[in-house]
């Protein structure tokens, strides 16, 4: 028994972590990602690779979220898909992330059932099943880091294109021993090709929290896409990334430097997802380190020294340009018609153009992080766009996704989503009447 426990302890000293973030849990996600980077623990792409399941978000309204498509539904499905040995924690307090992770690791090592009343982490939920087998996937993950060039999507998107939400892949599909079977239809060349209904999300690595994207595929082409956000209880708290501008609009004193710091971190967060989805893991890690330093209050000089090499490296990468040029083209005129504002409007082009806009804003905002003068309350433009319109900027981007995805290759779908990086926190925010963004 002691030998078995020692072996398990050695195997899970750096567990594979599956993150499940709900809309509204951005602050918790950022705190967990920073702590995981400090510990050298790897985030994994799906349940089969996971040891520790980390659920992020408030547990208030958990019962209301239960049901088909609700939060409780997909959380339970993900947990069932993780092989033993496994443990889980529920992180609600960004200040107690280290305690929660320590408690989850202890549960994993002990091989004992946890409970909801752990004295060292009262707001974390722990659960463990006895040891049967352990998949040593961590070494494989650590060797996936790439140096100067991204990996083409076809080489890395196979197993992680599908999230934990598999139970509703389409009502017109046949089943053989639980596996979805394709229908058949004429393609644009008049041939009879398989038609597959594929759900992506709501939990994928480097994926907008709470987004479910249902794709109809014929061959490797997207024929139809439907956007379906996860049902989440409304929140009175402002979206984390929009917070400085919304607080300034409500009359609070916010410095231009604080707003610039949040803007810089927001775009670095988006760039980290974009680089990771494109297969450039080393660049994604460096970008997230700069993001974490921005959020930790690093001075403008330090931030500028961190982001300048990243900007140059991304701008000079021919591979990245080749991978992302021509994907999800959104001309400025179409963006205006659809209510899209912010970087997606300014870019006036494809996924690569949107990345360039993010890089430009990161460079300028990093240099302004120490400015102390007050932010103009009328300046209500957050990282995704204008915050004083009837529709949140991320809602306009989500509404644009189906047309951007139609006709594209399946392997490129995630790059297009990452190049917009909609923030579903904006859809859950229900502000007080008369304030900025008072919409349904």
Secondary structure, 3 states (H helix, E strand, C coil): CHHHHHHHHHHCCCCCEEEEECCCCHHHHHHHHHHHHHHCCCECCCHHHCCEEEEECCCCCCCCCCCCCEHHHHHHHHHHHCCCCEEEEEECCHHHHHHHHHHHHHHHHHCCCCCCCCCCCCCCCCEEECCCCCCCCHHHHHCCCCCCCCCCHHHHCCCCCCCCCCCCCCCCCEEECCEEECEEEECCCCCEEEEEEEEECCCCCCCCCCEEEEEEEECCEEEEEEEEECECCCECCCCHHHHHHHHHHCCCCCEHHHHHHHHHHHHHHHHHHHHHHCCCHHHHHHHHHHHHHHHCCCCHHHHHHHHHHHHHHHHHCHHHHHHHCCCCCECHHHHHHCCCCCHHHHHCECHHHHHHHHHHHHHHHHHCCCCCCECCCCCCEECCEECCCCCCHHHHHHHHHHHHHCCCEHHHHHHHHHHHCCCCHHHHECCCCCCCCCCC
